[in-house]
Amino acid sequence: METITHESKLYRKVEREALMGDRLIQITEPTVDLTKDKVYALVGFDLDGDATFYDDIGDVGILLFRITSC
């Protein structure tokens, strides 16, 4: 089982879409304002069930692609 440490807490790493109850995501494909392998805290889900989080410049991002959830 692979794990990620974030803010001194240990999380189990799973490769699937983010789900309600997940706390963190790790970006596996870099895009504008997102860093590959960086861990981002989820701030919620939109009405379509897509995960939302703050990107590298502080904008709310909407997760529409495969990532690693924790």
C-alpha positions in Angstrom: 0.0 0.0 0.0 1.4 3.3 -1.0 1.0 6.3 1.3 1.3 10.1 1.1 2.3 12.4 4.0 0.6 15.8 4.0 0.8 18.3 6.9 2.3 15.5 9.1 -0.7 13.1 8.5 -0.4 9.8 6.6 -2.9 9.1 3.9 -3.5 5.9 1.8 -3.0 6.5 -1.9 -5.5 5.1 -4.3 -5.8 5.6 -8.1 -9.3 6.5 -9.0 -11.6 9.5 -9.4 -12.1 11.7 -6.3 -15.1 10.7 -4.2 -17.1 12.4 -1.5 -15.1 11.9 1.8 -11.7 12.2 0.1 -9.6 14.9 1.6 -6.7 15.3 -0.8 -5.9 14.8 -4.5 -2.5 14.4 -6.2 -2.3 15.6 -9.7 -0.9 13.0 -12.1 -1.0 15.1 -15.3 0.3 18.7 -15.1 -1.8 21.5 -16.6 -1.9 25.3 -16.4 -1.7 26.3 -12.7 -1.4 22.6 -11.5 1.8 20.9 -10.6 2.4 17.2 -11.3 2.6 15.1 -8.2 1.6 18.0 -5.9 -1.0 17.3 -3.3 -4.1 19.6 -3.2 -6.7 19.7 -0.5 -10.3 19.2 -1.7 -12.7 22.0 -0.8 -15.8 20.3 -2.0 -17.7 19.0 -5.0 -19.8 20.9 -7.5 -23.4 20.0 -8.5 -22.1 17.5 -11.2 -20.0 15.7 -8.5 -16.7 17.1 -9.8 -14.0 17.7 -7.1 -13.1 21.3 -6.4 -9.8 22.6 -4.9 -7.5 25.7 -5.0 -4.9 25.6 -7.8 -1.3 27.0 -7.6 -2.5 30.6 -8.0 -5.5 30.4 -5.7 -8.3 29.9 -8.2 -10.9 27.2 -7.5 -10.1 24.3 -9.8 -12.6 21.7 -10.9 -11.3 18.2 -11.3 -12.5 16.7 -14.6 -9.7 14.1 -15.2 -8.2 11.1 -13.5 -6.1 11.8 -10.4 -4.9 10.0 -7.4 -7.1 10.5 -4.3 -6.2 10.2 -0.7 
